[in-house]
Amino acid sequence: MPTPRIAMLTAGGIAPCLSAAVGGLIARYTDLAPEIEIIGYRSGYKGLLKGEHLRVTPEVRASAGLLLKHGGSPLGNSRIKLTNVADCVKRGLVREGQDPLRVAADQLARDGITILHTIGGDDTNTTAADLAGYLQGNGYALTVVGLPKTIDNDVVPIRQTLGAWTAAEQGALYFENVVNEQSANPRMLIVHEVMGRNCGWLTAATARAYRARLDGVPFLPAFGLDRAQKEIDAVYVPESPLDLDREAERLRARLDAKDCVTIFLSEGAGLDTIVAEMEGRGEVLGRDAFGHVKIDTVNVGKWFADRFAPRIGAEKTLVQKSGHFSRSAAANADDLRLIQGMVDLAVECALGGVSGVIGHDEEREGRLRAIEFPRIRGGKAFDPQVPWFSEMLDAIGQPRE
């Protein structure tokens, strides 16, 4: 049996768990098998294709705990799909006529890698599955163990993805300052756009975290400082239909009553309608290597603000996006506990030759296990009927569909 040699990579968008997960893996391997060599490929699959990596030196092993205090990724990320040959050629990652899977497999073989840890979302981990399948089909044994990263919390069948709890908390902190803009102008409309292309979990969880923080804030109604001014008036997620006319009528009444309106909005809410409208006008929207429309070319928050403002009689609108602030934070205590449990099992599975994505398997009684790659997919919807979300809508006076 060949001597194990371990590689790690982080890929996709960043999240508040990447640095901590890398540090956790290094620390756990140092505890269990300090003799095993570890490298980290730079910038995700780009570094794998180009053969660019960092070594985990004794100094790094000794200081791995420092990584738990940082956001971002010490290795860097990229969005690369190894089965998208044209995109890999266009980026100069492979030459015309080369198969990126073959190039990546050959690099892993040259580097002597027997265990690969991928830290990313469904695209990252299904790409890892493609790579593992290719290697096995060509006589090269590789154990691939993924860790599920995404602030959207939308990976099937994983109950809770790494970084999502922190992102919700940070989005709430971000908006604590933004909401004070309601005092900058009469009849103010503020739209807080939260990340979440297909899933409203992060928007809902951010709203819940923000309102929980409001519970601990003192107010002075006798001098114009009332909770109502900082309260959320609407939460829109992709999973719930939206009647613009009915909501405009309701929000106009809120604006008349308290001189400001605040909306929490998933960036994916109404996205299909908006994209169809824009492309119908002949606009060409950018798409990433996985075929997803680039959200920053759509500007969902502005679209909603432009349609609501005249209907509710707003004098001024402000659209603020918390996504980059939230996703670049260091992991909070809840996520650190989740990361530690997943990292411990990831290392155990890797050393035992068990491939899969580590997570609490909702289809297997919520057990923490290495979930088989073919069962991993994105697009898990948020359930707007969960009690805590329904109760929040009732509290802010938003009708439930």
C-alpha positions in Angstrom: 0.0 0.0 0.0 1.4 3.4 -0.9 2.3 5.9 1.8 -0.7 8.3 2.2 -0.2 11.8 0.9 -3.0 14.2 1.4 -4.1 17.2 -0.6 -6.8 19.8 0.1 -8.5 22.4 -1.9 -11.2 25.0 -1.4 -13.5 26.0 -4.2 -16.5 28.0 -5.2 -17.5 31.2 -3.4 -15.9 31.8 -0.1 -17.8 31.1 3.2 -17.1 31.6 6.9 -15.8 28.1 7.3 -13.0 27.6 4.8 -10.0 28.8 6.8 -11.3 27.0 9.9 -11.9 23.7 8.0 -8.4 23.8 6.5 -6.9 24.5 9.9 -9.1 21.8 11.5 -8.0 19.2 8.9 -4.3 20.0 9.4 -4.6 19.8 13.2 -6.5 16.5 13.2 -4.0 14.9 10.8 -1.2 16.2 13.0 -2.8 14.6 16.1 -3.4 11.2 14.4 -0.7 10.8 11.7 1.9 13.6 11.9 4.2 11.7 9.5 1.7 12.1 6.6 2.6 14.8 4.1 -0.1 17.4 3.3 -0.3 19.9 0.5 -3.0 22.4 -0.4 -3.7 23.2 -4.1 -3.9 27.0 -4.8 -7.1 28.5 -6.0 -9.1 25.3 -6.0 -9.2 23.2 -9.2 -7.2 25.8 -11.0 -4.2 25.0 -8.8 -4.7 21.3 -9.4 -4.7 21.8 -13.1 -1.6 24.0 -13.0 0.2 21.9 -10.4 0.4 24.9 -8.0 0.3 24.1 -4.3 1.5 25.0 -0.8 3.2 22.6 1.6 2.0 22.1 5.1 5.3 22.6 6.9 6.0 21.8 10.6 5.6 25.6 11.2 2.1 25.5 9.6 1.2 22.4 11.6 2.2 24.0 14.9 0.1 27.1 14.1 -2.9 25.5 12.4 -5.2 26.8 15.1 -4.6 30.3 14.0 -6.6 29.6 10.8 -9.8 29.2 12.9 -9.7 32.9 13.6 -9.7 34.0 9.9 -12.3 34.3 7.1 -11.7 33.6 3.5 -9.3 30.7 2.5 -5.6 30.5 3.0 -5.5 28.5 -0.2 -7.7 30.7 -2.4 -10.7 29.7 -4.4 -11.9 29.6 -8.0 -15.0 28.4 -9.9 -13.8 25.6 -12.2 -15.8 22.7 -13.6 -13.5 20.0 -14.9 -16.1 18.6 -17.3 -16.5 22.1 -18.9 -13.7 21.6 -21.4 -14.3 24.8 -23.4 -14.2 27.0 -20.3 -10.9 25.3 -19.1 -9.4 25.9 -22.5 -10.6 29.5 -22.6 -9.0 30.2 -19.2 -5.7 28.7 -20.3 -5.9 26.0 -17.7 -5.5 23.2 -20.4 -4.6 23.2 -24.0 -6.9 22.5 -26.9 -7.5 18.8 -27.2 -6.7 18.1 -23.5 -9.3 16.6 -21.1 -9.2 18.5 -17.9 -10.2 15.4 -15.9 -7.1 13.7 -17.4 -4.9 16.6 -16.7 -6.1 16.8 -13.0 -5.7 13.0 -12.6 -2.2 13.1 -14.0 -1.3 15.9 -11.6 -2.6 14.0 -8.6 -0.7 10.9 -9.7 2.5 13.0 -10.2 2.0 14.5 -6.7 1.5 11.0 -5.2 -1.9 12.1 -3.7 -3.9 9.2 -2.2 -6.5 11.3 -0.3 -8.1 14.5 -1.6 -10.2 16.8 0.7 -12.5 19.2 -1.2 -14.1 22.0 0.8 -17.0 23.5 -1.2 -20.6 23.4 -2.3 -22.4 20.9 -4.5 -20.6 21.9 -7.6 -17.2 21.5 -5.9 -18.0 18.1 -4.5 -19.8 16.7 -7.5 -16.7 17.8 -9.6 -14.6 15.9 -7.1 -16.9 12.9 -7.6 -16.3 13.2 -11.4 -12.6 13.2 -10.8 -12.6 10.2 -8.4 -14.7 8.2 -10.9 -12.3 9.0 -13.7 -9.3 8.0 -11.6 -10.9 4.7 -10.5 -11.9 4.0 -14.1 -8.3 4.4 -15.0 -6.7 2.2 -12.3 -5.7 4.9 -9.8 -7.0 4.7 -6.3 -8.0 8.0 -4.7 -10.1 8.6 -1.6 -12.1 11.8 -1.9 -13.7 13.2 1.2 -15.6 16.5 0.9 -16.8 19.0 3.4 -20.0 20.9 2.5 -19.5 24.6 2.3 -22.3 27.0 1.3 -23.9 29.9 3.1 -27.2 29.1 1.3 -27.6 25.9 3.2 -29.0 24.3 0.1 -27.2 21.0 -0.4 -29.3 17.8 -0.6 -29.4 15.7 1.7 -27.3 17.7 4.2 -29.1 19.2 7.1 -26.7 22.1 7.8 -23.8 23.2 5.6 -20.7 24.9 7.0 -20.6 28.7 7.2 -24.4 29.3 6.9 -25.0 30.0 10.6 -22.1 32.6 10.7 -23.3 34.2 7.5 -26.8 34.7 8.9 -25.4 36.2 12.1 -23.1 38.6 10.1 -25.9 39.7 7.8 -27.8 40.7 10.9 -24.9 42.7 12.3 -24.4 44.4 8.9 -28.0 45.5 8.8 -28.0 46.9 12.4 -26.1 49.9 10.9 -27.8 50.0 7.6 -31.3 50.3 9.1 -30.4 53.6 10.7 -30.5 55.1 7.2 -34.3 55.1 7.6 -33.7 58.4 9.5 -31.9 60.0 6.6 -35.0 60.9 4.6 -38.8 60.9 5.0 -40.7 58.0 3.5 -37.7 55.8 3.1 -37.6 52.4 1.5 -34.6 50.1 2.4 -34.0 46.8 0.6 -31.6 44.4 2.2 -30.5 41.9 -0.5 -29.2 38.7 0.9 -27.4 35.9 -1.0 -29.4 32.9 -2.0 -29.8 32.1 -5.7 -32.4 29.3 -5.3 -32.8 28.9 -1.6 -34.3 31.4 0.9 -32.8 29.9 4.0 -30.1 32.5 4.5 -32.5 35.4 4.0 -34.9 33.9 6.5 -32.2 33.0 9.0 -30.7 36.5 8.7 -34.0 38.1 9.3 -34.5 35.9 12.4 -31.1 36.7 13.7 -31.6 40.4 13.2 -35.0 40.4 15.0 -33.5 38.4 17.8 -30.9 41.1 18.3 -33.6 43.8 18.2 -35.2 42.0 21.2 -32.2 43.2 23.3 -32.1 46.8 22.1 -33.6 49.5 24.3 -35.8 52.1 22.7 -37.2 55.5 23.6 -40.7 55.8 22.0 -41.4 59.1 23.8 -38.6 60.8 21.7 -39.3 59.2 18.4 -37.1 56.1 18.8 -39.4 53.1 18.4 -38.8 49.5 17.5 -41.2 49.8 14.6 -38.8 52.0 12.8 -36.1 49.3 12.8 -38.5 46.4 12.3 -38.6 44.3 9.2 -41.8 44.8 7.1 -41.3 42.0 4.5 -39.2 38.9 3.9 -39.2 37.6 0.3 -37.7 34.2 -0.6 -37.6 32.2 -3.9 -39.9 29.5 -2.5 -42.9 31.7 -1.8 -45.0 33.4 -4.5 -45.3 37.1 -4.4 -48.3 39.3 -5.3 -46.6 42.6 -6.0 -49.9 44.6 -6.1 -51.1 43.2 -2.8 -47.8 43.7 -1.1 -47.5 47.2 -2.5 -50.8 48.1 -0.9 -49.8 46.6 2.5 -46.4 48.2 2.4 -47.8 51.6 1.6 -49.9 51.4 4.7 -46.7 50.6 6.7 -44.9 53.5 5.1 -47.8 55.9 6.0 -47.8 54.6 9.6 -44.1 54.8 10.4 -42.4 56.7 7.6 -40.1 53.9 6.5 -40.3 50.4 5.1 -37.6 47.6 5.3 -37.5 44.6 3.1 -35.3 41.5 3.4 -34.9 39.9 0.0 -33.2 36.8 -1.4 -31.1 37.6 -4.4 -33.0 34.7 -6.1 -36.5 35.9 -5.4 -38.2 36.5 -8.7 -34.9 35.8 -10.5 -36.4 33.8 -13.4 -38.9 36.6 -14.1 -36.3 39.3 -14.0 -33.8 37.3 -16.2 -36.6 36.6 -18.8 -37.5 40.3 -18.8 -33.9 41.4 -19.3 -33.1 38.8 -22.0 -36.4 39.7 -23.6 -35.0 43.2 -24.1 -31.9 41.7 -25.8 -29.6 42.0 -22.8 -26.8 39.4 -22.6 -26.2 38.2 -19.1 -22.9 36.8 -18.0 -22.9 33.1 -16.8 -20.3 31.2 -14.8 -18.6 27.9 -15.7 -21.6 26.0 -14.3 -24.1 27.9 -16.5 -25.5 30.0 -13.7 -26.5 33.6 -14.5 -24.1 35.9 -12.6 -26.3 37.5 -10.0 -24.3 40.8 -10.0 -25.5 41.3 -13.6 -29.1 41.2 -12.6 -29.4 43.4 -9.5 -32.5 41.9 -8.0 -32.7 44.3 -5.1 -32.8 47.3 -7.5 -35.5 45.6 -9.6 -37.8 45.2 -6.6 -37.0 48.7 -5.3 -37.8 50.3 -8.7 -41.2 48.6 -8.7 -42.2 49.1 -5.1 -41.0 52.7 -4.7 -43.6 54.4 -6.9 -46.4 52.1 -5.8 -45.9 52.8 -2.1 -45.0 56.4 -2.4 -41.4 56.2 -1.2 -39.4 59.4 -1.6 -36.0 57.7 -1.4 -34.8 54.1 -1.8 -31.6 52.4 -0.6 -30.5 48.9 -1.7 -27.8 47.3 0.3 -26.2 43.9 -0.2 -24.7 42.0 2.8 -23.4 39.0 0.9 -19.7 39.8 0.6 -19.6 41.1 4.2 -21.3 38.0 5.5 -19.5 35.3 3.6 -16.0 36.7 4.3 -16.3 36.5 8.1 -14.5 34.1 10.4 -16.6 31.2 11.6 -18.6 31.8 14.8 -18.8 29.4 17.7 -21.8 27.4 16.3 -20.0 26.8 13.0 -16.7 26.0 14.7 -18.4 23.2 16.6 -20.0 21.9 13.4 -16.7 22.1 11.6 -14.9 20.2 14.3 -17.3 17.3 14.2 -17.2 17.1 10.5 -13.5 17.4 10.3 -13.0 14.6 12.8 -15.2 12.3 10.8 -13.6 13.4 7.5 -10.1 12.4 8.6 -11.4 9.1 10.0 -13.1 8.3 6.7 -10.1 9.4 4.6 -7.7 7.2 6.6 -10.2 4.3 6.3 -10.6 4.7 2.5 -14.2 5.8 2.6 -15.2 8.5 0.1 -18.1 10.8 0.3 -19.3 14.2 1.6 -19.5 14.6 5.3 -22.8 15.8 6.7 -25.8 15.1 8.8 -27.8 13.0 6.4 -31.5 14.0 6.3 -32.4 10.8 4.5 -30.6 8.6 7.1 -32.2 9.9 10.3 -29.9 12.9 10.5 -26.7 10.8 11.2 -23.3 12.4 10.6 -21.7 10.3 7.9 -19.9 10.2 4.6 -22.8 10.7 2.2 -22.4 9.0 -1.2 -21.4 11.4 -4.0 -24.2 10.4 -6.3 -26.7 11.5 -3.7 -25.2 15.0 -3.4 -26.9 17.8 -5.3 -27.7 21.5 -5.0 -31.0 23.3 -5.1 -32.4 22.1 -1.7 -35.4 24.4 -1.1 -36.1 26.3 2.1 -39.4 25.3 3.6 -41.4 28.5 4.2 -43.8 26.5 6.4 -41.3 25.8 9.1 -42.8 27.2 12.4 -40.1 29.7 13.1 -40.5 31.4 9.7 -44.3 31.3 9.8 -44.2 32.9 13.3 -41.8 35.6 12.1 -44.1 36.5 9.2 -47.1 36.7 11.6 -45.1 38.9 13.9 -44.3 41.4 11.1 -47.8 41.3 9.6 -46.8 39.6 6.3 -49.5 37.3 4.9 -48.5 33.7 4.5 -49.2 32.0 1.2 
